[in-house]
Amino acid sequence: LYSKGSRLASELGGVVEKIWGSLTKSGDATSLRCTYQLAECLRPLMLDIPKDTPIIATHSLVGLAAVACGFTNVINLVIDNYAQWFVVVPGAVNLVQGPTNYHQLSKMGIPEADIRLAGHWCPKDMVDNIDADCQTRIQRRADKKPLRLLIPVGGAGAQRKFVTKFLLALKPEILAGNVQVMLNAGDHKHMKKAFLETLSSMGISESSLSPTTGMQIVNSIDGVRNFCTRLRGGAEPFKGVTLFAFDDYFPAVATTDLLSRVTDVLCAKPSELAFYPVPKLNIRRVGDHEAYSALRSSEAGDGSLEVREADEAVEWVQMMRERAGILDTMNTCIINNAKQGIYDGCKVAVKLAHQMAGYTSATPASPPTVTAPPPEASKSDVAAAA
């Protein structure tokens, strides 16, 4: 349903996009109660696991299922940067990625013991190599190398209309050798087809031997790793456009994580990718809740505000290519943010799980109190949410 709604909103725009955007921000107490009732249906999957086992949930549905089963050490990694009841798990410690979300969730009445500021959810390999990767990007700008853009498709497979427009607008930059594009179509066949048709109309094909009008297609995770190894070794892509397309879901997701280390700019809608430690051009959102993630990225200094039009996105690309200071500033902010632990959210979550379960010498955290929906809910509704 979410995928279908996202695709319709991004394709049709206008009133449909407005309605869908409003729906993605409507995760109120009723939404939480409905999610909890659904989570109770998942209890049989977890009933045989010892109840003191630490559970780190990457979605509220999983966290709610764990609480419904009676687990005592549940940690919920709150998604996005927009405060709403739907992302909260009563009975768990809710870790958030940014201070604004922490403040807004606190204002909603979540007990102080049930919410903590942790940092961004980022892949370990990316965080461990922040300094080296950022210095490489800074040196590439100093050496006037082509600007590498990573454009991934989200899990919903939306954005076809925007990304194809973006590609068409980038045509002069690609053919001039100023920009290198890495397209991740994921496991979405319709996106792969749309990309191939758009590139063909631009005069770019797999059969061309020219570096600027040619295209390389990578369809295996081993191919992705080999591609990244070459680039980390100082080589350039064989062609101006590299298309990554897969039959399975997991290689599609892993590819964006791997390519993020070798790109100069990540061009993606402000989903969870908006929190990654890589310079970002945050393009048109799919759902109004995502606007707040772009805001967090801009506040952290590692990305732009949301760019909603393809022509404006190309202006940003040209500015990033011509003005070294734009990307130098983003990379410097990433390095400084890392020193403050802003990208250590996953590490903080694992450390807290160990403490809660008594796996370390640290004092275990007290079990969180159960948070009820807002006061106006009826007694039966409160019981359902708890």
N, C-alpha and C positions, 0 to 999 in steps of 0.2 A: 504494500500500500504506500509506504513512504517513497519507494523508488518510483512508482507510477506517478504519484503526486508531484515529486520533484521534476520528473521529465516533462509533465504537462505544463508546470509552472514556467520552466526554463524555455520551453518551445513556444508557448502561446503568449506569455507575458501578460501585461495589462491587468484586467480584473482577476484573471485566474491566478496570476503571480501574487497579487495583493491578498486574495483569499488564502492561498497556501501559506504566504508569509505570516498572516495572522494566526493560522492554525498552529504553526510551529512555535508560536509564543504563547499558546493557550494551555500550557501544562500546569493547570491549577490543582487544587486539592482533590477535585473529582477525578482528574486524570491519575493522580497518585493512587487513589482508592481502586480504580479500575486496574491499574498495573499490578497492585498488590494482589488483587483477586486472581489475576492471570498467573502471578508468581506462585500462588498456592497450588496451582495445577502442576507445577514443576517439582514439588516436594519429593515425590518418589525417586527422583534422580539423585537426591542427596541424603536420603534418610539414613543410609548405612555408614556414612562418614562420621567419625568422632566429632562431637559437637564443639570441642575446643580447638579444632583445626582452624588456623587462620584462613579466611577467605578474602581475597582481593578481587572485587567486582569491577569490571570495566564498563558495565552498564547497570543502571538502577534495577532492571528486571532480575538480574542475577543476584544482586545484593538483597533484594526483597525476598527472593526465594530462599536464600540462606537464612535470613531472619525468621521467615515463616517456619523453617525447619528447626529453629532453636539454637543456631550457631551463636556463640558468644563473642567471637573475635572477627567481626565483619568490617571490612574497610571498603568504602565506595569511592571510586575515582570519578568525581563529578565531571561530566562531559560539558564541552562548550564553555561559554563565558557569560551566559544569560541565566539569571536566577529565576527558577520556577520550581514548583513542587514536584513536577514530574522527574527531575534529576536527583531528587533527594531520597535517601533510604533511612526511614525512622528505625532506630535500634542499631545503627552502624555509626562508625566514625566517617564522616564525609570530608574527603580531602578535595580542595579546590586548587585551580591552577593560577589564579590571579587575585589581587587584593580587592578589586571592584566586586567580583562575584562573592568573595568572602563577606564584604560589607553588606551587600544586598541580601544574601541568604541569612545573615545575622539579623538584619532588619525584619525579615519575615517571621522571626521568632524561634529559629532553630537554636537550641541550647548551646552555650559556649563549648561544652565538653564534646559535643557531637559534630563540630566543624573545625577544620584546621586548614591553614594555608600551607601547601606543600611545594608547589612549583609545577612546571609543565610536564606533561607525559611525552617523553621522547625516547627513541631507540638508544640503547646503551652505546653501541658502536659510534653513533653520530655524536653523542655527548663526549665520549672519550677522546675524540679526534677534533674537537672544536678548534683548538689553537692552530693546529697544522692546516686544517681545511680552510679556515678563514685567511690565514697568511697566504695560502696558495691562491685564493680568489683575489686578494689584494695585489699580489704580484702579477696576476693575469691582466688586471686592469692597467697596471703600470707598464706592462709589455704590449699593450694595445692588441691583445688577443681577441678573437671573436667572442661575443657575449653568448654564453650557453644558457638556454632557457629550458627548464623542465616543466612540461604542461601535462599533469596527470588528470585522468577522469576519476571523479569520485565513485564511491561504491554504488551509488544509486544509478550511475550511468547517465546522468543528466548533462546539461551544458553543451549539447551538440551544436546548437544554433550559435552560441557565443564563441565557442572555441574555433569553429570553422570560419567565422567572421574574423576572428583574431589572426588566424593563419593567413587568410587572404590579405589582410592589412599588413602583415609582416613580409609579404612577397618581395618587395624591393630590398629589404634588409637581408633576407635569406639569399637571394640571387646575387647580391653584391658581396656575399661572404662575410658580412658584418655580424650575422647572428647564426648560431647553431641551435636547432630545435630538437629536443628529445620528447617525443609524444608517448605517453603511456595510456593506451586504450583499454588496459586491463583485460577482463574477460568478456567485455561487451562487444558482441559481433556488430551491432548496429553502429557503434562508434568507430570501429575499425573501418567499416565500409564507408562511412561519412568522411573519415580522414583521407582514405585512399582516393575517393572521388574529388575531394577538394584539392589535394596535392596534384592530382592529374591535371585539373583545370589550371593549375599554376605552372605546369610544365615540369613538374618534379615526379620522377618515377624510379622504380627499382632497377630498371634496365639501363638507365643513363649512367655513363661512366664518369661524368663530370662531378667534381666534389660539391658544386653548388646546386645543380639540377638533379643530382642523384639522391637515392634514398636507400637506407639499410633497414631491413626488418629483422627484429630479434624476437623469437617466440619460445625461448626456454630460459629457465633461471640460471643455468650454466652460461648461456650466452650473455645474460645480464652481468654476471660476475666477471666474465672475461672482458666485457666492454668497460666495466668500471676499473678493472685492474690496469688496462691500457691507459685510461685517462689519468689515473692516479700516478702512473709512471711518466707522465708528461706528454703523452701522445694526444692527438686530436681525433675526433670521430672520423670515420672514413668518408662520410657524406654529410651534407649540410642538415639533413633531416634523418633522424633515427626513430623508427616506429616500433614500439614494444606492444605486442598483442599476444594473448594467451588463451588457452582453452579452460584453464582452471583458475579459481579465485585466489588461492594463496600466493602463487607466483606474482600475480597482478599487484597484490598489496605489498609484498616484499620488494618489488621492483622500485617503487617510489622511494622507499627507505634507502635502498642501495644507491640510487641515482642522485639523491639529495646531497650526498657527499661530494659529487663531482660536477654539480651544476653551479653556475654563478648566481642564478635567480630561480626560485621556485614560483611558478605562476599557477596558482590554484585558488579555488573558492575558499573562503575563510572557514574551513571545517577544522578538524583537529590538526590539520597540517599548518594552520596559522600559528601554532605554538612551537613548531620545529626550529632548531637553531641554525637557520640558513636564511640568507636574504630573500625576502618575499615580495612579490607583486600580487596583492590580494585582489583577485578578479571577481566578477559578479557573483553574488551570493545565490544560494538556492534555499530559501527560507530566511525569514527576518531575524531569527535567533543568531544566525551566523555573523551578522553585522557587528555584534559585540566582540566576537573573536578577532575580527580585523582591527577593531579599536584597541584591543589588548596588544596585538602585534605592533601597532603604531606606537603605543605608549612605551613598549619595551625597546623601541628603536630598531627592531630587526625586520620591519616590514612596512608596507604602505597602508594607507587607509583603503577602503574598498574602492575599486575602479570598476564602474558599471558599464562602460562603453568600450568597444574594441578599439576605436580610434584613439581614445584617451590612453588605453593600455599600450598602444604602439608609441605614443608620446613618452610614456614612462620608460619604455625600453630604449628609445633613442637617448633620453636623458641619462639613463644608467650607463649607456655605452660611451657617451661623449663626456660626461662629467664624472670623473673617477671618485670625486668626493661623496657622491650619493651612496655607492656600494661600499666605499671605504668606511663610511660612517656606520652603515648597518653591520658590517663585519666587526668593527671595533666594539659596537654595542653588544654583539653576541659574545665576544671574548670577555667583556666586562660583566655581562649578565651571568656567564658561566661561573665566574669567580664568586658571585653572590649566591650561587646555587639555584638560580631561577629555572634551569633545565633539569633539575635533580628530582622532579616529582616522583618518578617511579622508584628511585633509590630511597626516598623518604618513606614511601608506602611500604616497601619491603622491610625496612628497618623498624617501622611501627608495628608491622605484623609480627615480627620476631619478638618485640617487647611485649605485645599483648599476650602472646602465647607462652611467654616465659622462656624463650629460647636463648636469651642473652642475660647478662648480669644486671641489666637495667631494670628498674622497677616497672612491672607490667602496668599498662594503662588501665584505668578504671573502666568497667563496662559502661557504654554510653546509655543515657536515658532515652526512652522512646519519645519521639517527637510526634505530636498530634497535628492534624490539619488545623486551619484557622478556627477561631472560636465559634464562628457562625455555623459550623457543621453540626449536625445532630449527634446525639449520643451514639446511635447505631453506626453513623458514619465514622465517628472517632474510633470506635472499636474496630471497624474494618481496616482503617489506616494503620492502627497500631498492631 
